[in-house]
Amino acid sequence: MKRIIQRFRFLFFYGLLFNFLFLSTAYAVCPLCTIAVGAGVGFSHWLGIDDTITGLWIGGLTISLIIWTIDWLSVKNIRFYGRKLLVIAGYYGLIVVPLYPMHFIGHPLNTFWGIDKLLLGIIIGSVAFYLGHIAYIFAKAYHGGRAYFPFQKVVMPVLPLVVLSIVFYFLVNQIQ
């Protein structure tokens, strides 16, 4: 089981990294998505919600910031080799690394599926938000460049985080 989890982490991390490195066009996430994700992080931690669920929202916020920054660099015509990788590593470094000395990440009893709860949430939340964003891009392209409904650009990336929050709520509470 541990080996499966290690492969799972490896495939998702490098798959996500591969997608960011080889995107030919920057697709910005709207400001409302970022605000919604940021509000989710603040409220979940303030309410004492499990670290896995908080991590989902931190991961979504991180991806939103990464996409915004890459788009901003493209608009400003700032291009250099490895800029996407540098932005990705920079944001994850700025967000995840400080959580270790503050003991939010790394406590041996705060694990789920053998992975730190907050780190697991960040990984899954990052992937879910990114896939929701990509789904919006494909849905919009399929519909002739128009959204199917108002605020679709907000709903599609945030909806996977909401659904996963509910799923992890039941998973974590069932184990306890």
C-alpha positions in Angstrom: 0.0 0.0 0.0 2.8 2.4 0.8 4.4 1.8 -2.6 1.1 2.5 -4.3 0.8 5.8 -2.4 4.4 6.7 -3.3 3.7 6.1 -7.0 0.4 8.0 -6.7 2.3 11.1 -5.3 5.0 10.7 -8.0 2.6 10.5 -10.9 0.4 13.4 -9.8 3.3 15.7 -8.9 5.2 15.2 -12.1 2.0 15.1 -14.2 1.0 18.5 -12.8 4.5 19.8 -13.3 4.6 18.5 -16.9 1.3 20.3 -17.7 2.5 23.6 -16.4 5.8 23.4 -18.2 4.4 22.7 -21.6 1.3 24.9 -21.7 1.6 27.0 -24.9 -1.0 29.6 -23.8 -1.6 31.1 -20.4 -5.2 30.7 -19.2 -5.7 33.0 -16.2 -8.0 32.1 -13.4 -10.5 34.8 -12.5 -10.0 36.9 -9.3 -13.3 35.6 -7.9 -11.9 32.1 -7.8 -8.8 33.2 -5.9 -11.0 35.1 -3.4 -13.3 32.1 -3.0 -10.4 29.8 -2.4 -8.7 32.2 0.0 -12.0 32.6 2.0 -12.3 28.8 2.1 -8.8 28.5 3.7 -9.5 31.2 6.3 -12.9 29.9 7.3 -11.9 26.2 7.4 -9.0 26.8 9.7 -10.9 29.3 11.9 -13.7 26.8 12.3 -11.3 24.0 13.3 -12.0 21.9 10.2 -9.6 18.9 9.6 -6.2 19.7 8.0 -7.0 17.6 5.0 -9.9 19.8 4.0 -7.9 23.0 4.8 -5.1 21.6 2.6 -7.5 21.2 -0.3 -8.2 24.9 -0.3 -4.6 25.8 0.2 -3.7 23.7 -2.9 -6.4 25.4 -4.9 -5.3 28.8 -3.9 -1.7 27.9 -4.8 -2.7 26.8 -8.2 -4.7 29.9 -8.7 -1.7 32.1 -7.8 0.6 30.1 -10.1 -1.7 30.5 -13.1 -2.2 34.2 -12.4 1.5 34.8 -12.1 2.4 32.8 -15.3 -0.3 34.7 -17.1 0.9 38.1 -15.8 4.5 37.2 -16.9 3.1 36.4 -20.4 1.2 39.6 -20.6 4.2 41.6 -19.6 6.2 39.6 -22.2 8.6 38.4 -19.5 10.0 35.2 -20.9 13.0 33.2 -19.8 13.9 29.5 -19.7 12.3 27.7 -16.8 10.0 30.6 -15.7 7.0 28.2 -15.2 9.0 25.8 -13.1 10.4 28.7 -11.1 7.0 30.1 -10.5 5.6 26.7 -9.4 8.6 26.0 -7.2 8.5 29.5 -5.8 4.9 29.4 -4.7 5.0 25.9 -3.3 8.2 26.9 -1.5 6.6 30.1 -0.1 3.5 28.3 1.0 4.5 24.8 2.1 8.0 25.2 3.5 7.0 27.7 6.3 4.4 25.2 7.5 7.2 22.8 8.6 8.8 25.0 11.3 5.4 26.1 12.5 4.6 22.4 13.0 1.5 22.4 10.7 3.2 19.8 8.6 5.3 16.9 9.9 3.5 15.8 13.1 3.6 11.9 13.0 0.1 11.6 14.4 -1.5 13.9 11.9 -1.5 11.6 8.9 -4.1 10.1 6.6 -3.3 7.3 4.2 0.3 7.5 5.5 0.8 11.1 4.3 0.6 14.3 6.4 -3.0 15.5 6.3 -2.2 19.1 5.3 0.3 18.0 2.6 -2.2 15.4 1.2 -4.9 18.0 1.0 -2.5 20.5 -0.7 -1.6 17.9 -3.3 -5.1 16.7 -4.0 -6.5 20.3 -3.9 -3.9 21.5 -6.4 -4.7 18.7 -8.8 -8.5 19.1 -8.4 -8.4 22.9 -8.9 -6.2 22.6 -11.9 -8.4 19.9 -13.5 -11.5 22.1 -12.8 -9.8 25.0 -14.5 -8.8 22.9 -17.5 -12.4 21.5 -17.7 -13.7 25.1 -17.9 -11.3 25.9 -20.8 -12.4 22.8 -22.7 -16.1 23.5 -22.0 -15.8 27.1 -23.1 -14.0 26.1 -26.3 -16.6 23.5 -27.0 -19.4 26.1 -26.6 -17.9 28.5 -29.1 -15.8 30.6 -26.7 -18.7 31.3 -24.4 -19.5 30.1 -21.0 -22.6 27.9 -20.5 -23.8 29.9 -17.5 -22.8 33.0 -15.5 -19.8 32.6 -13.3 -18.9 29.3 -14.9 -15.2 30.4 -14.7 -15.6 30.5 -10.9 -17.8 27.5 -10.4 -15.8 24.9 -12.4 -12.5 25.2 -10.6 -14.0 25.7 -7.1 -16.6 22.9 -7.4 -14.1 20.1 -7.2 -12.8 21.6 -4.0 -16.2 21.7 -2.5 -17.0 18.1 -3.5 -13.7 16.9 -2.2 -14.2 18.8 1.1 -17.4 16.9 1.6 -15.8 13.6 0.7 -12.8 14.1 3.0 -15.1 15.3 5.8 -16.9 11.9 5.8 -13.6 9.9 5.2 -11.8 11.5 8.1 -14.7 11.5 10.5 -15.5 7.8 9.7 -11.9 6.8 10.7 -12.0 8.8 13.9 
